[in-house]
Amino acid sequence: MQCRTAHSRVAPALLFLALAPGAVFAQAPRQVTLGPATAAHAEPFGLVTVVRELSNGRVVVADPLGGEVTILSADLKTAQKVGREGSGPGEYRQPDAAWPFPGDSTIIVDLGNTRLTILSPAGTFARSTPMMLGAFNPGAGGGLPPIVMPGGIDAQGKIYFLRTSMGADSGDVTKFDPATGKTEVLGRTKLPESQTQTSGSANNRQTNTRQIPLSGADGWGVAPNGSIVLIRQSDYHLEWIGPSGARRTGKPVTFERVRIGSAEKEEWIDRQQLVGGIGIQVQAENGRVSMSLSRGRADNRPSAADYTWPVQKPPFDPGTVRVDPLGRVWVMRHQKAGEAPLYDVFGSDGNLVGSVRVPVGRRVAGFGTGGLYAAAVDDDGQHRVERYAMPL
């Protein structure tokens, strides 16, 4: 009897502890694997970085290495080329990315003509905005003007870019209003470390600044409502800055310190060879100085010995930050060489919601209604556009 009585007193206490606040309802972030593609375009592109889904499900793709702007059908089976190469109306030179713009339109980043051109939902080109804010005037010591290379566009049509200067260790996330030409600095980010080499004589001096591979840098992105997110590489946490300036900071995320060995170095070089770099060309003709941008792949593959390398990888790749229509932030973690990409997904409070493992050779290139788009790279370095159901 005494044993039964003692037992009956303990049981309610155990039940009470099990229902203590936070003990039942707290859940760890989920890790899921991206399912099979629901649609794919069979024909390859030279390079795909950012794609844009229209309201009718069609997809705009800008291919800088192929030199074309294409609109894919909603099932991704057929393709329609729009515009042509050139510098006149309805023309472009090296279309580098396709960003959503209000009115179901698209902003095409036209590197060769150094301008941002609006593509209508019907596939016709409208007005353009120069990417350079101001004139290039090297003789007066002005150097390079700010270049609006979009990192995101909000629902109001404001364009966000990173304003930097050569050799700087930090940059400003800047909002540009194409209607008024006004800019506003919203946040500051750490840039990758760099090395500068100077050669030549006093009258013919050449300066070469090159980023150190895999050195830590902050990432950033833009939500549809105009909030910006800063991803700090020091301890891997997010900071949201709302349109009113209000800040929300998430908790630091635990990550593995990956040592950089020969495999990690070769993998990084392979990626750079695949994507190519953006160069700046300056032309002087009849006393008129002009500047243009271009993306190209190096003719010769560099050696790992040509670079200075950190001991360890930073927690994430800042060039992979994407914000989906729900305002969630996708960030690809740095991992050991050869591992399938892993994207961390963060909510509007800055905290980790879950992680998504995607197939090898894929990178997130955009989002649509209920799904995401990935650029899949084959053994020949060609890109194919695939669509997947949203995993989280």
C-alpha positions as CSV (number, residue, x, y, z in Angstrom):
1,M,0.0,0.0,0.0
2,Q,2.8,2.4,0.9
3,C,4.6,1.7,-2.4
4,R,1.4,2.4,-4.4
5,T,0.7,5.6,-2.5
6,A,4.3,6.8,-3.1
7,H,4.0,6.0,-6.8
8,S,0.7,7.9,-7.1
9,R,2.3,11.0,-5.7
10,V,5.3,11.0,-8.0
11,A,3.4,10.5,-11.3
12,P,1.6,14.0,-11.3
13,A,5.0,15.7,-10.6
14,L,6.5,14.0,-13.6
15,L,3.6,15.0,-15.8
16,F,3.9,18.6,-14.6
17,L,7.6,18.6,-15.6
18,A,6.9,17.2,-19.0
19,L,4.5,20.1,-19.8
20,A,6.8,22.8,-18.5
21,P,7.0,25.8,-20.9
22,G,9.4,25.2,-23.8
23,A,9.9,21.5,-23.0
24,V,7.3,20.2,-25.4
25,F,6.9,22.9,-28.1
26,A,10.5,23.9,-28.7
27,Q,11.7,22.4,-32.0
28,A,15.1,22.2,-33.5
29,P,15.5,23.6,-37.1
30,R,14.7,20.9,-39.6
31,Q,17.1,19.7,-42.3
32,V,15.4,18.4,-45.4
33,T,16.6,17.3,-48.9
34,L,15.3,18.9,-52.0
35,G,13.0,16.6,-53.9
36,P,13.2,15.7,-57.6
37,A,12.8,18.6,-60.1
38,T,9.2,19.2,-61.1
39,A,10.3,20.8,-64.5
40,A,13.5,21.4,-66.4
41,H,14.6,23.1,-69.6
42,A,16.5,20.7,-71.8
43,E,18.7,23.2,-73.7
44,P,21.8,24.6,-71.9
45,F,22.8,28.2,-71.2
46,G,26.4,29.5,-70.9
47,L,25.8,30.9,-67.4
48,V,22.7,31.4,-65.2
49,T,22.9,33.4,-62.0
50,V,19.5,35.1,-61.3
51,V,16.1,34.1,-63.0
52,R,12.7,35.8,-62.7
53,E,9.3,34.1,-62.7
54,L,6.5,36.1,-64.2
55,S,2.9,36.0,-62.9
56,N,1.8,33.6,-65.7
57,G,4.6,31.1,-64.7
58,R,7.0,31.9,-67.6
59,V,10.6,32.4,-66.6
60,V,13.1,35.1,-67.8
61,V,16.7,34.0,-68.1
62,A,19.6,36.3,-68.9
63,D,22.8,34.5,-70.2
64,P,25.9,36.7,-70.3
65,L,28.2,34.1,-71.8
66,G,25.5,33.0,-74.4
67,G,24.7,36.7,-75.0
68,E,20.9,36.2,-75.0
69,V,17.7,37.0,-73.0
70,T,15.2,34.1,-73.1
71,I,11.7,33.6,-71.8
72,L,10.9,30.0,-71.0
73,S,7.3,28.7,-71.1
74,A,5.6,27.9,-67.7
75,D,6.5,24.2,-68.2
76,L,10.1,25.1,-69.1
77,K,9.8,23.1,-72.3
78,T,10.0,25.9,-74.9
79,A,12.1,29.1,-75.2
80,Q,11.6,32.4,-76.9
81,K,14.6,34.7,-77.5
82,V,13.8,38.4,-77.0
83,G,15.8,41.4,-78.2
84,R,19.1,41.2,-80.0
85,E,22.8,42.0,-79.6
86,G,23.6,45.7,-80.0
87,S,23.6,49.1,-78.3
88,G,20.3,50.5,-79.5
89,P,16.7,50.2,-78.4
90,G,15.7,46.6,-77.7
91,E,19.3,45.5,-77.8
92,Y,21.9,44.4,-75.2
93,R,25.5,43.3,-74.8
94,Q,26.1,40.6,-72.2
95,P,22.8,40.4,-70.3
96,D,24.0,39.2,-66.9
97,A,20.9,38.8,-64.6
98,A,17.1,39.1,-64.6
99,W,15.6,40.7,-61.5
100,P,11.8,41.1,-60.6
101,F,10.5,44.7,-61.1
102,P,7.0,46.1,-60.4
103,G,4.2,45.6,-62.9
104,D,5.3,42.1,-63.7
105,S,8.3,43.6,-65.5
106,T,11.9,42.5,-65.3
107,I,15.2,44.4,-64.9
108,I,17.9,43.1,-67.3
109,V,21.5,43.9,-66.2
110,D,23.1,44.8,-69.5
111,L,26.9,44.7,-68.7
112,G,28.2,45.6,-72.1
113,N,26.1,48.7,-72.4
114,T,26.5,49.5,-68.7
115,R,22.7,50.0,-68.2
116,L,19.7,48.5,-66.5
117,T,16.9,47.9,-69.0
118,I,13.2,47.2,-68.2
119,L,11.7,44.2,-70.0
120,S,7.9,44.3,-70.2
121,P,5.7,41.2,-69.4
122,A,5.1,40.9,-73.2
123,G,8.9,40.6,-73.8
124,T,9.5,44.1,-75.2
125,F,12.2,46.4,-74.0
126,A,11.3,49.8,-72.5
127,R,13.4,52.5,-70.9
128,S,16.9,52.1,-69.6
129,T,18.9,53.5,-66.6
130,P,22.7,53.9,-66.6
131,M,24.5,51.7,-64.2
132,M,27.1,54.3,-63.5
133,L,26.0,57.1,-61.2
134,G,28.0,60.0,-62.6
135,A,30.7,60.4,-65.2
136,F,34.1,58.6,-65.3
137,N,36.7,61.3,-65.0
138,P,40.1,59.8,-64.2
139,G,42.0,63.0,-65.2
140,A,40.3,65.0,-62.4
141,G,41.2,62.3,-59.9
142,G,37.6,61.2,-59.5
143,G,38.2,57.6,-60.2
144,L,35.4,55.1,-60.8
145,P,31.8,56.4,-60.2
146,P,29.4,54.2,-58.2
147,I,28.1,51.3,-60.3
148,V,24.6,50.0,-59.6
149,M,25.1,46.2,-59.8
150,P,21.8,45.0,-58.3
151,G,21.8,42.7,-55.4
152,G,18.0,43.0,-55.0
153,I,15.0,45.0,-56.0
154,D,12.0,45.7,-53.7
155,A,8.3,45.8,-54.6
156,Q,8.4,49.6,-55.1
157,G,11.1,49.3,-57.8
158,K,14.0,50.6,-55.6
159,I,17.3,49.0,-56.6
160,Y,19.9,47.9,-54.0
161,F,23.6,47.6,-54.6
162,L,26.9,47.5,-52.8
163,R,28.9,50.6,-53.1
164,T,32.7,50.0,-52.7
165,S,36.0,51.4,-53.7
166,M,39.2,49.7,-54.8
167,G,41.1,48.2,-51.9
168,A,38.5,49.0,-49.3
169,D,37.8,46.6,-46.5
170,S,34.1,47.5,-46.2
171,G,31.2,48.5,-48.4
172,D,27.8,50.3,-48.1
173,V,24.5,48.6,-49.0
174,T,22.9,51.4,-50.9
175,K,19.3,52.0,-52.1
176,F,18.9,53.7,-55.5
177,D,15.6,55.2,-56.7
178,P,15.7,55.1,-60.6
179,A,12.8,57.5,-60.7
180,T,14.6,60.3,-58.8
181,G,18.3,59.3,-59.1
182,K,18.7,59.5,-55.3
183,T,20.7,57.1,-53.2
184,E,20.6,56.2,-49.5
185,V,23.1,54.2,-47.5
186,L,21.3,51.6,-45.3
187,G,24.0,49.4,-43.9
188,R,27.7,48.5,-43.9
189,T,29.3,45.2,-44.7
190,K,32.7,43.6,-44.4
191,L,34.4,42.9,-47.8
192,P,36.8,40.0,-48.5
193,E,40.4,40.7,-47.7
194,S,42.6,41.8,-50.7
195,Q,46.2,42.2,-51.8
196,T,47.5,45.0,-53.8
197,Q,50.6,44.8,-56.0
198,T,52.3,47.7,-57.8
199,S,54.7,47.4,-60.7
200,G,56.3,49.6,-63.3
201,S,58.1,52.9,-63.3
202,A,56.9,56.2,-61.8
203,N,55.6,57.3,-65.2
204,N,54.0,54.0,-66.1
205,R,52.8,52.5,-62.8
206,Q,50.4,49.6,-62.7
207,T,48.3,48.6,-59.7
208,N,46.6,45.2,-59.3
209,T,44.2,44.5,-56.4
210,R,43.0,41.0,-56.0
211,Q,40.7,39.5,-53.4
212,I,42.0,36.7,-51.2
213,P,40.0,33.5,-51.9
214,L,37.6,32.3,-49.2
215,S,38.4,35.2,-46.9
216,G,35.6,36.1,-44.6
217,A,33.0,38.6,-45.9
218,D,29.5,39.6,-44.9
219,G,26.5,38.8,-47.1
220,W,23.4,40.9,-47.7
221,G,20.0,40.7,-49.4
222,V,16.7,42.6,-49.9
223,A,13.1,41.6,-49.0
224,P,10.1,42.7,-51.1
225,N,9.0,45.2,-48.4
226,G,12.4,47.0,-48.6
227,S,13.9,45.5,-45.5
228,I,17.6,44.6,-45.9
229,V,19.4,41.7,-44.2
230,L,23.0,41.6,-43.3
231,I,24.7,38.3,-42.6
232,R,27.7,38.7,-40.4
233,Q,30.6,36.3,-41.1
234,S,32.3,36.7,-37.7
235,D,29.9,34.6,-35.7
236,Y,27.3,33.8,-38.5
237,H,24.2,35.8,-37.4
238,L,21.6,37.9,-39.2
239,E,20.6,41.5,-38.8
240,W,17.4,42.8,-40.3
241,I,17.0,46.5,-41.0
242,G,13.4,47.5,-41.7
243,P,12.3,50.4,-44.0
244,S,11.9,52.6,-40.8
245,G,15.4,51.7,-39.6
246,A,14.2,49.3,-36.9
247,R,16.7,46.4,-36.3
248,R,16.1,42.7,-35.5
249,T,19.1,40.5,-34.7
250,G,19.0,36.7,-34.8
251,K,21.0,34.3,-32.7
252,P,24.4,33.1,-33.9
253,V,24.4,29.8,-35.8
254,T,26.7,27.0,-34.9
255,F,28.9,26.0,-37.9
256,E,31.9,23.8,-38.6
257,R,35.3,25.3,-39.2
258,V,36.4,23.7,-42.5
259,R,40.1,23.6,-43.0
260,I,41.2,24.7,-46.5
261,G,43.2,21.9,-48.2
262,S,44.2,21.2,-51.7
263,A,40.7,19.8,-52.6
264,E,39.0,23.0,-51.3
265,K,41.4,25.2,-53.2
266,E,40.9,23.3,-56.5
267,E,37.1,23.4,-56.0
268,W,37.2,27.2,-55.5
269,I,39.3,27.6,-58.7
270,D,36.9,25.4,-60.7
271,R,34.0,27.6,-59.6
272,Q,35.7,30.8,-60.6
273,Q,36.6,29.3,-64.0
274,L,33.0,28.4,-64.4
275,V,31.4,31.7,-63.5
276,G,34.1,34.0,-64.8
277,G,34.8,37.5,-63.4
278,I,33.4,40.9,-64.2
279,G,36.0,43.2,-65.7
280,I,36.0,47.0,-66.4
281,Q,37.1,48.3,-69.7
282,V,38.0,52.0,-70.3
283,Q,38.1,53.4,-73.8
284,A,39.4,56.7,-75.0
285,E,38.3,57.9,-78.4
286,N,38.6,61.5,-79.8
287,G,39.2,62.8,-76.3
288,R,36.1,61.1,-75.0
289,V,36.6,58.5,-72.2
290,S,34.0,55.8,-71.7
291,M,33.7,52.7,-69.5
292,S,32.0,49.3,-69.9
293,L,31.6,46.1,-68.0
294,S,32.0,42.5,-69.2
295,R,32.0,39.0,-67.8
296,G,34.4,36.4,-69.1
297,R,36.2,33.2,-68.2
298,A,40.0,33.1,-68.0
299,D,41.8,31.4,-70.9
300,N,44.2,29.6,-68.7
301,R,43.4,27.9,-65.4
302,P,45.4,29.4,-62.5
303,S,47.3,27.4,-60.0
304,A,46.5,27.3,-56.3
305,A,50.0,28.5,-55.7
306,D,49.1,31.8,-57.4
307,Y,46.9,32.7,-54.4
308,T,47.3,33.4,-50.8
309,W,44.8,31.3,-48.8
310,P,43.3,31.5,-45.3
311,V,43.7,28.5,-43.0
312,Q,39.9,27.9,-42.7
313,K,36.8,28.6,-44.7
314,P,34.3,31.2,-43.4
315,P,30.8,29.9,-42.4
316,F,29.0,30.8,-45.6
317,D,29.3,32.0,-49.2
318,P,28.2,35.7,-49.3
319,G,27.5,35.5,-53.1
320,T,24.7,32.9,-52.6
321,V,22.3,35.0,-50.5
322,R,18.7,35.0,-51.8
323,V,15.5,36.3,-50.2
324,D,12.3,34.4,-51.2
325,P,8.8,35.9,-51.6
326,L,8.0,35.0,-48.0
327,G,10.9,37.2,-46.8
328,R,13.0,34.2,-45.8
329,V,16.8,34.3,-46.3
330,W,18.6,31.5,-48.1
331,V,22.4,31.3,-47.4
332,M,24.7,28.5,-48.7
333,R,27.1,27.2,-46.1
334,H,30.8,26.5,-46.9
335,Q,31.5,22.8,-46.5
336,K,34.3,20.3,-47.3
337,A,35.1,19.9,-51.0
338,G,32.7,17.7,-52.9
339,E,29.8,17.8,-50.5
340,A,26.3,18.6,-51.8
341,P,25.3,22.2,-51.2
342,L,23.5,23.0,-48.0
343,Y,21.3,26.2,-47.7
344,D,20.4,27.6,-44.3
345,V,16.9,29.3,-44.3
346,F,16.3,32.1,-41.9
347,G,13.0,33.8,-40.9
348,S,12.0,37.4,-40.5
349,D,13.2,37.4,-36.9
350,G,16.7,36.5,-38.1
351,N,16.7,33.0,-36.6
352,L,17.3,29.8,-38.4
353,V,14.2,28.0,-39.6
354,G,15.8,25.0,-41.3
355,S,18.3,23.8,-43.8
356,V,17.9,22.4,-47.3
357,R,20.3,20.0,-49.0
358,V,20.3,20.4,-52.8
359,P,21.8,18.0,-55.4
360,V,25.5,18.4,-56.3
361,G,26.1,21.0,-59.0
362,R,23.0,23.1,-58.2
363,R,22.6,26.6,-56.9
364,V,19.5,28.5,-56.1
365,A,18.8,31.1,-58.8
366,G,15.4,32.4,-58.0
367,F,11.9,31.8,-56.6
368,G,8.4,31.6,-57.9
369,T,4.9,30.7,-56.7
370,G,5.4,27.9,-54.3
371,G,8.8,26.8,-55.7
372,L,12.4,27.6,-56.3
373,Y,14.6,27.6,-59.4
374,A,18.1,26.2,-59.5
375,A,20.9,26.4,-62.0
376,A,22.3,22.9,-62.7
377,V,25.8,22.7,-64.0
378,D,26.9,19.7,-66.2
379,D,30.4,18.3,-66.8
380,D,30.9,20.7,-69.7
381,G,30.2,23.8,-67.6
382,Q,26.8,24.4,-69.2
383,H,23.8,25.6,-67.1
384,R,20.3,24.2,-67.2
385,V,17.3,25.8,-65.4
386,E,15.3,23.5,-63.1
387,R,12.3,24.1,-60.9
388,Y,11.6,22.4,-57.6
389,A,8.8,22.4,-55.0
390,M,9.5,24.6,-52.0
391,P,10.9,22.2,-49.4
392,L,10.2,24.3,-46.3
